[in-house]
Amino acid sequence: MRKIREVLRLTYESKMSHRMIERSIGISRKAVADYLMRARQKNIAWPLPAELDDTTLEERLYTTTRKKIVSKKPSPNWFMVNQELKTKGATLAELHLEYLMEHPKGMGYSSFCTYYREYKKTLKRSLRQVHSAGEKVFVDYAGPTVPIHNLQTGEVQQAQIFVGVLGASNYIYADAVWNQRKANWIASHVSMFEHFGGVPQMVVCDNLKSAVKKSSRTEPVIQTAYQDMASHYGTAIFPARAYKPKDKSKAEGGVLIVERWILFRIRKHVFTSLAELNEAIKVLLVDVNNRPFQKMPGTRATAFQSLDKPALKSLVIQPYEYKEFYKVRAGFDYHVEIDSHFYSVPHVLVRKQLEAIVTESTIEVMHGGRRVASHLRSYVSGGKTTNPEHMNNEHRHYLKWNAAHELEWATTVGINTHAFLTHVLAQATHRDFGYRWSNSIKSLHRKFGDERLEAACKLAMEIGASKTANLHSILQKNLDQHNRRSESLQEADFDHDNIRGASYYH
């Protein structure tokens, strides 16, 4: 459009001929004449209005009515055609054959492709994303699985293929796991970070249950164990929007490459273990990452070394240990149940909501973000692990109680108390009876003191009383004191008129 403006300027301002304009701006005289004729037909005069830009000027000079392509033959549902093309293995040729089966006299393949391209022009535009070095890794599982044969039982189990792709270099990582559960999902991330030798700023994942507890466009809820792993490595989890595969297009592309260049090449191999399959994948990954790019120089491996690797965060020294997180509540026995085993917590937390963090070797119980209990993990079903420090005073005393200790205490009171307690404990058929009876005697000791308890035990032994109830009755009725007064009476050893003596009564 700049040349049209120049033709109009040279014609109306400089009064130059067509031949002179031809030599000046390098276009033919025929083109000059065409420009001027179109300007006169559209009533465009010089100088041009300031608001008349090049696009508007072209539209006014070259007004054309673009004919809309309309087929007289039946047209397919282009929306459904577009959706079907997203299915693995679908092609326009196959969809055209299905269309002809429904409409035998329908449009040919060439027209079918032309109309489909016209339909695609009406679709929503996509934003081409630019990924910074070390910024993102896109993760997903491949669709196809790999069979692993158990030679002893003949059982065949399908292995899942985890795929991770770095955003800037397109460097690919893959490994095989038994299933898509949280433990394997997180273990694949740990192996991927170790393979990269660093950690990206963000992990872009799909909305599978092992990663996302609740899917949302604005505030997705990440699985606690997955978030804990991300915190350990100092990265962030960013779930893609549901049903928006373009949010993780790098992962989709990486999965496609793994399917074509790895899984297809090992499809005829019989694997007998997961380790054997992972070894084969590891070898082929080297080949995949060293294949030259088609549209730019270098390979994924060289791009990784120059772009992503220097920008990745350093790995932490201690690899992440997988953890399970449970919401638990302590019963009245101040124990929480985890995998059919019971672990104690402080007795003041009875009926409180707690969080248990479970690893392969330990159990940690948290309350308000603070650790309140820690135990070695036990795999004994129905068993109980108790820390005495978690008990209240009464329960701790009961747990520590033993007969020998009680007899040592009785010795400090007196020989009669020791003899009576020994006799009582000998009658106990169970530890609980001995605990109850010794506590009853101690209760009497706290109430009546050493001297009276010792006297009461002596009297009880003399009259053959062997129950703590007898001892309690003696002390309540002051029989121990009456016995002491009787022992204090003595015969007079001198003569007196008022004293008859013992012989008087015979």
C-alpha positions, 0 to 999 in steps of 0.5 A: 500500500505504500506504493499506492500512496506514493503514486497518488502523491507523485501524481497530484502533488508533483504532477509527474507523468506515468512514465516518470512514476514508473522510473521513480518507484519501479512499477509498470505504467499499467499498474500506475494507471490501474491505481489511479483509475481505482482511486477515481472510481472510489472517490479517493482524493489526495491528500488522503485522510489521516484516519485512512490506514493501509488496510482500509485503503486496500479494502476500499480499492480492492473490494471483493466478495469472497465466495463462500465454499458451499458443497451441494453434497451432504456435509459431515458433522465437522465438530465430530470429525475434529473430535474423532481426529483426537483419538489415537490412530485416527486419520482424515482418510479413515474418517472420509471412508466412514463418511462415504459408508454413510453417504456413498455419493458424498464428496471426494477425499480432496474436497473432504480435506478442503472443507475440514481445513475451512472448518478449522479456521473457525476454531479458537486460536491457540497461544504458542507458549515459550518455556524458560530454561529450568522452569517446567517439566510436564509429566503424564502416563503413556496410554499403552502398557507393556506386558510382563510375564511371570515364568513360574505362574504364567501370570501376565501383568501390565506395566504403566509407562511414566513420561516426563518432558522438560519444557525448554529442551524437550529432554525426555525421561521415562520409566515403568511402574506397576500401577498409577498409585501415589507411591509409584507416581511419586517414586517416578518423580524422585527417579526423574529428578535424580536422572535430570540431576536437578529440579525444575521450578514447576511440575505440570501434571494431569488431574489423575487421582494420585496427583489431584484430590479435587480438580478445579480451574482456579484452586485445585486440591493437591494430594498431601503426599504429592505436595509433601514431595514437592516441598521436599524438593523445593518445586511447585505442582501445577495441575493442567486444566481438566479436558485441556490437553494443550496445557500439557502439550509437551507431555502429550508430545513426549508420550507420543515419541515414547510410544513410537520410538520406544514402546513400538520397538520393544513390542515383540520382546518378552519381559519377565521383570520390571527391572528388565523392562526399565533397563530396555527403556533406559537404553532406548531413551539415550537414542531418543534424546540423541536423535537430531531435531527435524526443524532446528540444529542439535538434539534433546540431549545437547539442548538439555545440557545447554539450556535446562541443566544449568538452570535446574535447582540443585538436588537435596542431599537426602532423597525423598522418603514416601509418606502416607498421610491419614486423619486419625482420632485417639480413642479413650485408651489414647491410641490411634489405629493405623493399618490394624495396629494401635499407637499411643498419643498423649492422654490429653489428646483423647478424641482430638483430630490428629494427623498421622504421617506414615513411612515404611519405618516410622509413625509420626502423629501431629496435632496443630502442626506439632509432632506429639508422638513418634513410634517405630512402625509395627506390622503386627495386626491387632498389636499395641505400641504404648509409650509410658510417657503418654499415660496419665499418672494412674495408668502409668502407676498401674503399668509399673506396679509389681509385688516386689516393689510393694513388699519393699515399701511394706518393710519401711512401715514395719515387719507386721505390715510386711507379713500381712501384705505378703500373706495377702499377695500370696492369695492373689490369683491375678496381678490385678487383685494384688494391685488392688489390695496393695493400693487399699493398704497404702490408702489406709497408711496415708489415712492412719500412719505407720504406727496404727497400720503396723498395730492393725496388721499385727492384730489381724495376723493374731486373729487370723484376718487375711483380707484388707476389709478386715484391716480397714474394720480394725482401724475404723473401730480403733481395735488396734488402739484397744489392743495396745492399752491391754498390753500396757496393764501390769501386775503391781509388784508391791504390797498395799491395803487396797491391793488384794493380789491375784491369789484373792480370786482363787 
